[in-house]
Amino acid sequence: MTHKDVRKPNAPSPPQTAIPDIPTSQDPRRQDLSKGKVYVDYKDVESLKKMLSINGKILSRKRTGASAAEQRMITDAVKRARFLGMLPYVGGSVL
């Protein structure tokens, strides 16, 4: 028996807790990348803020709709902007 045959044949699939499938035209994060940008600039802080969560984490490819190459460019740009002080390392307000 292979590892794929672990479930019973008629068993229902487990519920998925993925993000809802939002059309590209409605999701503001996916709009920038769907236009076919070739380069992600670290100086474009407003676009990079859309790629961060509330806590300051870089959003996944699943959420942004970026390809692997675009996600690497986003990651490098966010890290460079953080190093230069243009973006915070953590989100929220610091008292």
Gaussian input, Z-matrix of N, CA and C with variables (Angstrom, degrees):
# hf/3-21g

backbone

0 1
 N
 C     1     B1
 C     2     B2     1     A1
 N     3     B3     2     A2     1     D1
 C     4     B4     3     A3     2     D2
 C     5     B5     4     A4     3     D3
 N     6     B6     5     A5     4     D4
 C     7     B7     6     A6     5     D5
 C     8     B8     7     A7     6     D6
 N     9     B9     8     A8     7     D7
 C    10    B10     9     A9     8     D8
 C    11    B11    10    A10     9     D9
 N    12    B12    11    A11    10    D10
 C    13    B13    12    A12    11    D11
 C    14    B14    13    A13    12    D12
 N    15    B15    14    A14    13    D13
 C    16    B16    15    A15    14    D14
 C    17    B17    16    A16    15    D15
 N    18    B18    17    A17    16    D16
 C    19    B19    18    A18    17    D17
 C    20    B20    19    A19    18    D18
 N    21    B21    20    A20    19    D19
 C    22    B22    21    A21    20    D20
 C    23    B23    22    A22    21    D21
 N    24    B24    23    A23    22    D22
 C    25    B25    24    A24    23    D23
 C    26    B26    25    A25    24    D24
 N    27    B27    26    A26    25    D25
 C    28    B28    27    A27    26    D26
 C    29    B29    28    A28    27    D27
 N    30    B30    29    A29    28    D28
 C    31    B31    30    A30    29    D29
 C    32    B32    31    A31    30    D30
 N    33    B33    32    A32    31    D31
 C    34    B34    33    A33    32    D32
 C    35    B35    34    A34    33    D33
 N    36    B36    35    A35    34    D34
 C    37    B37    36    A36    35    D35
 C    38    B38    37    A37    36    D36
 N    39    B39    38    A38    37    D37
 C    40    B40    39    A39    38    D38
 C    41    B41    40    A40    39    D39
 N    42    B42    41    A41    40    D40
 C    43    B43    42    A42    41    D41
 C    44    B44    43    A43    42    D42
 N    45    B45    44    A44    43    D43
 C    46    B46    45    A45    44    D44
 C    47    B47    46    A46    45    D45
 N    48    B48    47    A47    46    D46
 C    49    B49    48    A48    47    D47
 C    50    B50    49    A49    48    D48
 N    51    B51    50    A50    49    D49
 C    52    B52    51    A51    50    D50
 C    53    B53    52    A52    51    D51
 N    54    B54    53    A53    52    D52
 C    55    B55    54    A54    53    D53
 C    56    B56    55    A55    54    D54
 N    57    B57    56    A56    55    D55
 C    58    B58    57    A57    56    D56
 C    59    B59    58    A58    57    D57
 N    60    B60    59    A59    58    D58
 C    61    B61    60    A60    59    D59
 C    62    B62    61    A61    60    D60
 N    63    B63    62    A62    61    D61
 C    64    B64    63    A63    62    D62
 C    65    B65    64    A64    63    D63
 N    66    B66    65    A65    64    D64
 C    67    B67    66    A66    65    D65
 C    68    B68    67    A67    66    D66
 N    69    B69    68    A68    67    D67
 C    70    B70    69    A69    68    D68
 C    71    B71    70    A70    69    D69
 N    72    B72    71    A71    70    D70
 C    73    B73    72    A72    71    D71
 C    74    B74    73    A73    72    D72
 N    75    B75    74    A74    73    D73
 C    76    B76    75    A75    74    D74
 C    77    B77    76    A76    75    D75
 N    78    B78    77    A77    76    D76
 C    79    B79    78    A78    77    D77
 C    80    B80    79    A79    78    D78
 N    81    B81    80    A80    79    D79
 C    82    B82    81    A81    80    D80
 C    83    B83    82    A82    81    D81
 N    84    B84    83    A83    82    D82
 C    85    B85    84    A84    83    D83
 C    86    B86    85    A85    84    D84
 N    87    B87    86    A86    85    D85
 C    88    B88    87    A87    86    D86
 C    89    B89    88    A88    87    D87
 N    90    B90    89    A89    88    D88
 C    91    B91    90    A90    89    D89
 C    92    B92    91    A91    90    D90
 N    93    B93    92    A92    91    D91
 C    94    B94    93    A93    92    D92
 C    95    B95    94    A94    93    D93
 N    96    B96    95    A95    94    D94
 C    97    B97    96    A96    95    D95
 C    98    B98    97    A97    96    D96
 N    99    B99    98    A98    97    D97
 C   100   B100    99    A99    98    D98
 C   101   B101   100   A100    99    D99
 N   102   B102   101   A101   100   D100
 C   103   B103   102   A102   101   D101
 C   104   B104   103   A103   102   D102
 N   105   B105   104   A104   103   D103
 C   106   B106   105   A105   104   D104
 C   107   B107   106   A106   105   D105
 N   108   B108   107   A107   106   D106
 C   109   B109   108   A108   107   D107
 C   110   B110   109   A109   108   D108
 N   111   B111   110   A110   109   D109
 C   112   B112   111   A111   110   D110
 C   113   B113   112   A112   111   D111
 N   114   B114   113   A113   112   D112
 C   115   B115   114   A114   113   D113
 C   116   B116   115   A115   114   D114
 N   117   B117   116   A116   115   D115
 C   118   B118   117   A117   116   D116
 C   119   B119   118   A118   117   D117
 N   120   B120   119   A119   118   D118
 C   121   B121   120   A120   119   D119
 C   122   B122   121   A121   120   D120
 N   123   B123   122   A122   121   D121
 C   124   B124   123   A123   122   D122
 C   125   B125   124   A124   123   D123
 N   126   B126   125   A125   124   D124
 C   127   B127   126   A126   125   D125
 C   128   B128   127   A127   126   D126
 N   129   B129   128   A128   127   D127
 C   130   B130   129   A129   128   D128
 C   131   B131   130   A130   129   D129
 N   132   B132   131   A131   130   D130
 C   133   B133   132   A132   131   D131
 C   134   B134   133   A133   132   D132
 N   135   B135   134   A134   133   D133
 C   136   B136   135   A135   134   D134
 C   137   B137   136   A136   135   D135
 N   138   B138   137   A137   136   D136
 C   139   B139   138   A138   137   D137
 C   140   B140   139   A139   138   D138
 N   141   B141   140   A140   139   D139
 C   142   B142   141   A141   140   D140
 C   143   B143   142   A142   141   D141
 N   144   B144   143   A143   142   D142
 C   145   B145   144   A144   143   D143
 C   146   B146   145   A145   144   D144
 N   147   B147   146   A146   145   D145
 C   148   B148   147   A147   146   D146
 C   149   B149   148   A148   147   D147
 N   150   B150   149   A149   148   D148
 C   151   B151   150   A150   149   D149
 C   152   B152   151   A151   150   D150
 N   153   B153   152   A152   151   D151
 C   154   B154   153   A153   152   D152
 C   155   B155   154   A154   153   D153
 N   156   B156   155   A155   154   D154
 C   157   B157   156   A156   155   D155
 C   158   B158   157   A157   156   D156
 N   159   B159   158   A158   157   D157
 C   160   B160   159   A159   158   D158
 C   161   B161   160   A160   159   D159
 N   162   B162   161   A161   160   D160
 C   163   B163   162   A162   161   D161
 C   164   B164   163   A163   162   D162
 N   165   B165   164   A164   163   D163
 C   166   B166   165   A165   164   D164
 C   167   B167   166   A166   165   D165
 N   168   B168   167   A167   166   D166
 C   169   B169   168   A168   167   D167
 C   170   B170   169   A169   168   D168
 N   171   B171   170   A170   169   D169
 C   172   B172   171   A171   170   D170
 C   173   B173   172   A172   171   D171
 N   174   B174   173   A173   172   D172
 C   175   B175   174   A174   173   D173
 C   176   B176   175   A175   174   D174
 N   177   B177   176   A176   175   D175
 C   178   B178   177   A177   176   D176
 C   179   B179   178   A178   177   D177
 N   180   B180   179   A179   178   D178
 C   181   B181   180   A180   179   D179
 C   182   B182   181   A181   180   D180
 N   183   B183   182   A182   181   D181
 C   184   B184   183   A183   182   D182
 C   185   B185   184   A184   183   D183
 N   186   B186   185   A185   184   D184
 C   187   B187   186   A186   185   D185
 C   188   B188   187   A187   186   D186
 N   189   B189   188   A188   187   D187
 C   190   B190   189   A189   188   D188
 C   191   B191   190   A190   189   D189
 N   192   B192   191   A191   190   D190
 C   193   B193   192   A192   191   D191
 C   194   B194   193   A193   192   D192
 N   195   B195   194   A194   193   D193
 C   196   B196   195   A195   194   D194
 C   197   B197   196   A196   195   D195
 N   198   B198   197   A197   196   D196
 C   199   B199   198   A198   197   D197
 C   200   B200   199   A199   198   D198
 N   201   B201   200   A200   199   D199
 C   202   B202   201   A201   200   D200
 C   203   B203   202   A202   201   D201
 N   204   B204   203   A203   202   D202
 C   205   B205   204   A204   203   D203
 C   206   B206   205   A205   204   D204
 N   207   B207   206   A206   205   D205
 C   208   B208   207   A207   206   D206
 C   209   B209   208   A208   207   D207
 N   210   B210   209   A209   208   D208
 C   211   B211   210   A210   209   D209
 C   212   B212   211   A211   210   D210
 N   213   B213   212   A212   211   D211
 C   214   B214   213   A213   212   D212
 C   215   B215   214   A214   213   D213
 N   216   B216   215   A215   214   D214
 C   217   B217   216   A216   215   D215
 C   218   B218   217   A217   216   D216
 N   219   B219   218   A218   217   D217
 C   220   B220   219   A219   218   D218
 C   221   B221   220   A220   219   D219
 N   222   B222   221   A221   220   D220
 C   223   B223   222   A222   221   D221
 C   224   B224   223   A223   222   D222
 N   225   B225   224   A224   223   D223
 C   226   B226   225   A225   224   D224
 C   227   B227   226   A226   225   D225
 N   228   B228   227   A227   226   D226
 C   229   B229   228   A228   227   D227
 C   230   B230   229   A229   228   D228
 N   231   B231   230   A230   229   D229
 C   232   B232   231   A231   230   D230
 C   233   B233   232   A232   231   D231
 N   234   B234   233   A233   232   D232
 C   235   B235   234   A234   233   D233
 C   236   B236   235   A235   234   D234
 N   237   B237   236   A236   235   D235
 C   238   B238   237   A237   236   D236
 C   239   B239   238   A238   237   D237
 N   240   B240   239   A239   238   D238
 C   241   B241   240   A240   239   D239
 C   242   B242   241   A241   240   D240
 N   243   B243   242   A242   241   D241
 C   244   B244   243   A243   242   D242
 C   245   B245   244   A244   243   D243
 N   246   B246   245   A245   244   D244
 C   247   B247   246   A246   245   D245
 C   248   B248   247   A247   246   D246
 N   249   B249   248   A248   247   D247
 C   250   B250   249   A249   248   D248
 C   251   B251   250   A250   249   D249
 N   252   B252   251   A251   250   D250
 C   253   B253   252   A252   251   D251
 C   254   B254   253   A253   252   D252
 N   255   B255   254   A254   253   D253
 C   256   B256   255   A255   254   D254
 C   257   B257   256   A256   255   D255
 N   258   B258   257   A257   256   D256
 C   259   B259   258   A258   257   D257
 C   260   B260   259   A259   258   D258
 N   261   B261   260   A260   259   D259
 C   262   B262   261   A261   260   D260
 C   263   B263   262   A262   261   D261
 N   264   B264   263   A263   262   D262
 C   265   B265   264   A264   263   D263
 C   266   B266   265   A265   264   D264
 N   267   B267   266   A266   265   D265
 C   268   B268   267   A267   266   D266
 C   269   B269   268   A268   267   D267
 N   270   B270   269   A269   268   D268
 C   271   B271   270   A270   269   D269
 C   272   B272   271   A271   270   D270
 N   273   B273   272   A272   271   D271
 C   274   B274   273   A273   272   D272
 C   275   B275   274   A274   273   D273
 N   276   B276   275   A275   274   D274
 C   277   B277   276   A276   275   D275
 C   278   B278   277   A277   276   D276
 N   279   B279   278   A278   277   D277
 C   280   B280   279   A279   278   D278
 C   281   B281   280   A280   279   D279
 N   282   B282   281   A281   280   D280
 C   283   B283   282   A282   281   D281
 C   284   B284   283   A283   282   D282

   B1=1.4437
   B2=1.5297
   B3=1.3102
   B4=1.4585
   B5=1.5200
   B6=1.3145
   B7=1.4572
   B8=1.5311
   B9=1.3191
   B10=1.4587
   B11=1.5266
   B12=1.3347
   B13=1.4494
   B14=1.5281
   B15=1.2983
   B16=1.4558
   B17=1.5241
   B18=1.3480
   B19=1.4576
   B20=1.5220
   B21=1.2966
   B22=1.4554
   B23=1.5288
   B24=1.3055
   B25=1.4629
   B26=1.5205
   B27=1.3247
   B28=1.4651
   B29=1.5227
   B30=1.3166
   B31=1.4614
   B32=1.5298
   B33=1.3322
   B34=1.4732
   B35=1.5289
   B36=1.2973
   B37=1.4601
   B38=1.5277
   B39=1.3407
   B40=1.4654
   B41=1.5263
   B42=1.3315
   B43=1.4651
   B44=1.5255
   B45=1.3052
   B46=1.4568
   B47=1.5158
   B48=1.3135
   B49=1.4603
   B50=1.5207
   B51=1.3026
   B52=1.4586
   B53=1.5252
   B54=1.3259
   B55=1.4542
   B56=1.5159
   B57=1.3073
   B58=1.4657
   B59=1.5192
   B60=1.3163
   B61=1.4517
   B62=1.5216
   B63=1.3170
   B64=1.4573
   B65=1.5199
   B66=1.3197
   B67=1.4655
   B68=1.5249
   B69=1.3182
   B70=1.4589
   B71=1.5186
   B72=1.3098
   B73=1.4550
   B74=1.5285
   B75=1.3360
   B76=1.4599
   B77=1.5190
   B78=1.3362
   B79=1.4582
   B80=1.5247
   B81=1.3367
   B82=1.4668
   B83=1.5260
   B84=1.3299
   B85=1.4623
   B86=1.5177
   B87=1.3252
   B88=1.4612
   B89=1.5186
   B90=1.3092
   B91=1.4579
   B92=1.5229
   B93=1.3245
   B94=1.4528
   B95=1.5214
   B96=1.3191
   B97=1.4542
   B98=1.5171
   B99=1.3175
   B100=1.4529
   B101=1.5320
   B102=1.3236
   B103=1.4572
   B104=1.5283
   B105=1.3149
   B106=1.4584
   B107=1.5130
   B108=1.3303
   B109=1.4582
   B110=1.5227
   B111=1.3049
   B112=1.4543
   B113=1.5263
   B114=1.3271
   B115=1.4577
   B116=1.5294
   B117=1.3153
   B118=1.4605
   B119=1.5204
   B120=1.3185
   B121=1.4571
   B122=1.5263
   B123=1.3183
   B124=1.4664
   B125=1.5186
   B126=1.3287
   B127=1.4649
   B128=1.5289
   B129=1.3282
   B130=1.4581
   B131=1.5325
   B132=1.3152
   B133=1.4592
   B134=1.5281
   B135=1.3151
   B136=1.4640
   B137=1.5285
   B138=1.3257
   B139=1.4669
   B140=1.5209
   B141=1.3255
   B142=1.4646
   B143=1.5235
   B144=1.3304
   B145=1.4692
   B146=1.5197
   B147=1.3253
   B148=1.4578
   B149=1.5227
   B150=1.3244
   B151=1.4589
   B152=1.5279
   B153=1.3303
   B154=1.4586
   B155=1.5243
   B156=1.3270
   B157=1.4586
   B158=1.5262
   B159=1.3069
   B160=1.4664
   B161=1.5217
   B162=1.3323
   B163=1.4565
   B164=1.5163
   B165=1.3249
   B166=1.4570
   B167=1.5140
   B168=1.3192
   B169=1.4674
   B170=1.5240
   B171=1.3132
   B172=1.4606
   B173=1.5243
   B174=1.3302
   B175=1.4578
   B176=1.5252
   B177=1.3189
   B178=1.4574
   B179=1.5271
   B180=1.3139
   B181=1.4628
   B182=1.5148
   B183=1.3124
   B184=1.4616
   B185=1.5250
   B186=1.2947
   B187=1.4641
   B188=1.5182
   B189=1.3361
   B190=1.4596
   B191=1.5148
   B192=1.3250
   B193=1.4539
   B194=1.5116
   B195=1.3224
   B196=1.4602
   B197=1.5227
   B198=1.3289
   B199=1.4570
   B200=1.5242
   B201=1.3188
   B202=1.4664
   B203=1.5304
   B204=1.3214
   B205=1.4635
   B206=1.5304
   B207=1.3425
   B208=1.4582
   B209=1.5279
   B210=1.3338
   B211=1.4627
   B212=1.5243
   B213=1.3296
   B214=1.4726
   B215=1.5203
   B216=1.3382
   B217=1.4682
   B218=1.5212
   B219=1.3348
   B220=1.4643
   B221=1.5221
   B222=1.3296
   B223=1.4653
   B224=1.5179
   B225=1.3305
   B226=1.4669
   B227=1.5197
   B228=1.3431
   B229=1.4604
   B230=1.5279
   B231=1.3394
   B232=1.4678
   B233=1.5238
   B234=1.3211
   B235=1.4686
   B236=1.5296
   B237=1.3264
   B238=1.4641
   B239=1.5250
   B240=1.3320
   B241=1.4665
   B242=1.5304
   B243=1.3258
   B244=1.4730
   B245=1.5201
   B246=1.3249
   B247=1.4619
   B248=1.5258
   B249=1.3260
   B250=1.4594
   B251=1.5219
   B252=1.3260
   B253=1.4582
   B254=1.5173
   B255=1.3166
   B256=1.4604
   B257=1.5225
   B258=1.3372
   B259=1.4553
   B260=1.5176
   B261=1.3273
   B262=1.4719
   B263=1.5216
   B264=1.3194
   B265=1.4618
   B266=1.5226
   B267=1.3211
   B268=1.4604
   B269=1.5229
   B270=1.3346
   B271=1.4596
   B272=1.5056
   B273=1.3108
   B274=1.4514
   B275=1.5219
   B276=1.3077
   B277=1.4579
   B278=1.5055
   B279=1.2905
   B280=1.4669
   B281=1.5099
   B282=1.3215
   B283=1.4728
   B284=1.5000
   A1=108.45
   A2=116.70
   A3=120.53
   A4=109.93
   A5=115.62
   A6=120.08
   A7=112.22
   A8=118.46
   A9=120.96
   A10=111.94
   A11=118.12
   A12=122.08
   A13=112.88
   A14=118.60
   A15=122.26
   A16=110.99
   A17=118.21
   A18=121.07
   A19=111.07
   A20=115.44
   A21=120.24
   A22=108.64
   A23=118.48
   A24=119.79
   A25=114.81
   A26=119.21
   A27=121.37
   A28=113.16
   A29=117.70
   A30=120.95
   A31=109.70
   A32=116.90
   A33=118.65
   A34=110.26
   A35=114.92
   A36=118.85
   A37=109.13
   A38=117.45
   A39=119.69
   A40=110.47
   A41=116.95
   A42=119.07
   A43=110.43
   A44=116.16
   A45=120.81
   A46=109.31
   A47=115.94
   A48=121.06
   A49=109.87
   A50=116.71
   A51=120.90
   A52=109.81
   A53=114.71
   A54=119.20
   A55=108.48
   A56=118.14
   A57=119.37
   A58=110.26
   A59=115.55
   A60=120.63
   A61=108.32
   A62=116.43
   A63=122.91
   A64=107.96
   A65=118.11
   A66=118.96
   A67=111.36
   A68=116.46
   A69=122.05
   A70=111.79
   A71=117.03
   A72=119.49
   A73=112.60
   A74=118.42
   A75=121.14
   A76=113.50
   A77=118.48
   A78=121.00
   A79=109.40
   A80=118.29
   A81=119.71
   A82=113.34
   A83=118.43
   A84=119.62
   A85=111.44
   A86=116.54
   A87=119.93
   A88=112.46
   A89=118.41
   A90=120.21
   A91=112.30
   A92=118.13
   A93=120.85
   A94=111.54
   A95=116.31
   A96=119.05
   A97=112.17
   A98=117.65
   A99=119.52
   A100=111.59
   A101=117.09
   A102=120.00
   A103=111.24
   A104=117.98
   A105=120.86
   A106=114.06
   A107=117.06
   A108=118.93
   A109=109.15
   A110=116.24
   A111=120.56
   A112=110.22
   A113=117.64
   A114=121.08
   A115=109.43
   A116=116.25
   A117=122.09
   A118=106.99
   A119=116.73
   A120=121.73
   A121=110.33
   A122=117.02
   A123=120.76
   A124=111.38
   A125=118.08
   A126=121.37
   A127=112.56
   A128=117.03
   A129=121.90
   A130=108.64
   A131=115.52
   A132=122.20
   A133=111.65
   A134=117.78
   A135=120.35
   A136=111.49
   A137=117.31
   A138=120.03
   A139=110.91
   A140=116.36
   A141=119.75
   A142=111.72
   A143=117.90
   A144=120.52
   A145=111.10
   A146=117.41
   A147=120.97
   A148=111.39
   A149=116.80
   A150=121.59
   A151=112.15
   A152=117.04
   A153=122.22
   A154=110.40
   A155=115.77
   A156=120.04
   A157=109.39
   A158=116.09
   A159=120.70
   A160=110.61
   A161=116.11
   A162=120.78
   A163=113.42
   A164=117.44
   A165=120.89
   A166=114.41
   A167=117.74
   A168=120.32
   A169=109.68
   A170=116.35
   A171=121.62
   A172=107.97
   A173=116.67
   A174=120.87
   A175=110.64
   A176=115.97
   A177=121.50
   A178=111.23
   A179=115.28
   A180=121.38
   A181=111.35
   A182=115.52
   A183=120.37
   A184=110.68
   A185=116.68
   A186=121.14
   A187=112.45
   A188=117.58
   A189=120.12
   A190=113.05
   A191=117.62
   A192=120.50
   A193=112.99
   A194=117.20
   A195=121.75
   A196=110.69
   A197=115.00
   A198=119.36
   A199=107.63
   A200=117.17
   A201=120.53
   A202=110.74
   A203=116.56
   A204=120.01
   A205=110.72
   A206=117.14
   A207=120.63
   A208=111.18
   A209=117.30
   A210=120.45
   A211=111.12
   A212=116.96
   A213=119.80
   A214=110.72
   A215=116.88
   A216=119.94
   A217=110.75
   A218=117.53
   A219=121.39
   A220=110.07
   A221=116.22
   A222=120.88
   A223=111.29
   A224=116.83
   A225=119.93
   A226=111.36
   A227=116.94
   A228=120.32
   A229=111.29
   A230=117.24
   A231=120.33
   A232=110.19
   A233=116.89
   A234=119.68
   A235=111.40
   A236=117.06
   A237=120.32
   A238=110.58
   A239=117.34
   A240=120.40
   A241=111.01
   A242=116.94
   A243=119.86
   A244=110.79
   A245=116.54
   A246=120.68
   A247=111.46
   A248=116.58
   A249=121.11
   A250=112.73
   A251=117.58
   A252=121.08
   A253=114.33
   A254=118.19
   A255=121.14
   A256=111.78
   A257=117.56
   A258=123.55
   A259=108.76
   A260=116.88
   A261=118.97
   A262=111.47
   A263=116.77
   A264=121.48
   A265=110.31
   A266=117.42
   A267=121.96
   A268=108.19
   A269=115.58
   A270=119.62
   A271=111.46
   A272=115.03
   A273=120.48
   A274=111.73
   A275=114.97
   A276=119.14
   A277=110.42
   A278=116.07
   A279=122.21
   A280=107.82
   A281=116.61
   A282=120.59
   A283=111.04
   D1=131.10
   D2=-179.97
   D3=-87.06
   D4=170.16
   D5=-178.30
   D6=-68.46
   D7=-16.96
   D8=179.00
   D9=-78.99
   D10=-20.81
   D11=-175.60
   D12=-93.61
   D13=23.68
   D14=-176.06
   D15=-71.33
   D16=-40.98
   D17=-179.47
   D18=-77.15
   D19=155.01
   D20=175.10
   D21=-68.67
   D22=149.72
   D23=-175.11
   D24=-61.90
   D25=-33.50
   D26=-177.10
   D27=-102.60
   D28=9.72
   D29=-178.58
   D30=-72.62
   D31=141.19
   D32=178.48
   D33=-70.91
   D34=150.71
   D35=179.15
   D36=-71.84
   D37=150.81
   D38=-179.16
   D39=-67.70
   D40=149.84
   D41=-179.83
   D42=-66.05
   D43=140.75
   D44=-179.69
   D45=-99.00
   D46=136.77
   D47=-179.50
   D48=-108.45
   D49=39.58
   D50=-179.43
   D51=-78.90
   D52=167.92
   D53=177.03
   D54=-68.50
   D55=149.80
   D56=179.55
   D57=-65.40
   D58=148.70
   D59=-179.83
   D60=-79.54
   D61=101.40
   D62=-178.08
   D63=-97.82
   D64=133.38
   D65=177.29
   D66=-59.84
   D67=148.96
   D68=-176.47
   D69=-58.17
   D70=-35.24
   D71=-176.73
   D72=-69.39
   D73=-19.04
   D74=-177.20
   D75=-99.88
   D76=-23.02
   D77=-176.66
   D78=-91.91
   D79=115.97
   D80=-175.24
   D81=-65.42
   D82=-27.59
   D83=-179.10
   D84=-72.28
   D85=-33.46
   D86=-176.51
   D87=-82.76
   D88=-15.15
   D89=-176.85
   D90=-66.25
   D91=-41.83
   D92=-176.73
   D93=-62.86
   D94=-42.03
   D95=-176.58
   D96=-79.58
   D97=-24.96
   D98=-178.87
   D99=-73.70
   D100=-14.96
   D101=178.87
   D102=-76.32
   D103=-8.88
   D104=176.96
   D105=87.70
   D106=34.17
   D107=176.31
   D108=-62.66
   D109=138.58
   D110=-178.39
   D111=-96.61
   D112=-27.63
   D113=-174.81
   D114=-131.10
   D115=136.55
   D116=176.03
   D117=-104.84
   D118=117.54
   D119=-174.61
   D120=-92.20
   D121=133.56
   D122=-179.14
   D123=-71.85
   D124=-17.63
   D125=-179.88
   D126=-83.64
   D127=-12.67
   D128=178.49
   D129=-86.85
   D130=78.09
   D131=-171.79
   D132=-67.48
   D133=-35.18
   D134=-178.56
   D135=-63.55
   D136=-40.41
   D137=177.72
   D138=-69.81
   D139=-37.29
   D140=-179.59
   D141=-69.09
   D142=-31.28
   D143=178.06
   D144=-64.13
   D145=-30.25
   D146=178.03
   D147=-69.41
   D148=-20.22
   D149=-178.64
   D150=-92.22
   D151=3.95
   D152=-179.97
   D153=-110.74
   D154=149.46
   D155=175.01
   D156=-80.33
   D157=178.89
   D158=178.72
   D159=-61.85
   D160=-33.58
   D161=-179.04
   D162=-83.27
   D163=-3.19
   D164=178.38
   D165=95.57
   D166=7.14
   D167=179.29
   D168=-83.58
   D169=149.76
   D170=176.76
   D171=-74.28
   D172=128.93
   D173=-178.91
   D174=-71.18
   D175=153.31
   D176=-177.38
   D177=-76.10
   D178=167.88
   D179=176.93
   D180=-61.24
   D181=-32.88
   D182=-179.34
   D183=-63.47
   D184=-37.46
   D185=-179.20
   D186=-80.77
   D187=-37.72
   D188=-176.16
   D189=-87.78
   D190=-21.70
   D191=-177.60
   D192=76.57
   D193=19.63
   D194=-178.29
   D195=-85.01
   D196=153.34
   D197=172.83
   D198=-78.01
   D199=176.15
   D200=-178.55
   D201=-64.34
   D202=-42.18
   D203=179.79
   D204=-66.23
   D205=-41.33
   D206=178.32
   D207=-65.36
   D208=-37.99
   D209=179.47
   D210=-65.42
   D211=-37.74
   D212=176.44
   D213=-64.95
   D214=-40.38
   D215=177.57
   D216=-64.78
   D217=-40.51
   D218=178.02
   D219=-61.92
   D220=-45.92
   D221=-179.35
   D222=-61.27
   D223=-46.52
   D224=179.59
   D225=-63.67
   D226=-41.11
   D227=-179.21
   D228=-66.35
   D229=-41.35
   D230=179.25
   D231=-65.30
   D232=-43.54
   D233=-179.97
   D234=-64.46
   D235=-39.03
   D236=178.30
   D237=-67.32
   D238=-42.22
   D239=179.27
   D240=-65.99
   D241=-36.02
   D242=176.10
   D243=-64.41
   D244=-43.43
   D245=-178.82
   D246=-62.93
   D247=-36.55
   D248=-179.73
   D249=-83.74
   D250=-2.62
   D251=176.58
   D252=85.56
   D253=12.82
   D254=179.81
   D255=-83.08
   D256=-27.74
   D257=178.36
   D258=-125.60
   D259=148.26
   D260=177.57
   D261=-78.33
   D262=153.05
   D263=174.87
   D264=-76.15
   D265=-31.65
   D266=178.65
   D267=-125.32
   D268=152.16
   D269=-179.57
   D270=-88.51
   D271=-179.83
   D272=178.54
   D273=80.92
   D274=177.88
   D275=179.51
   D276=-97.27
   D277=139.98
   D278=179.59
   D279=-101.23
   D280=124.44
   D281=-178.06
   D282=-86.74

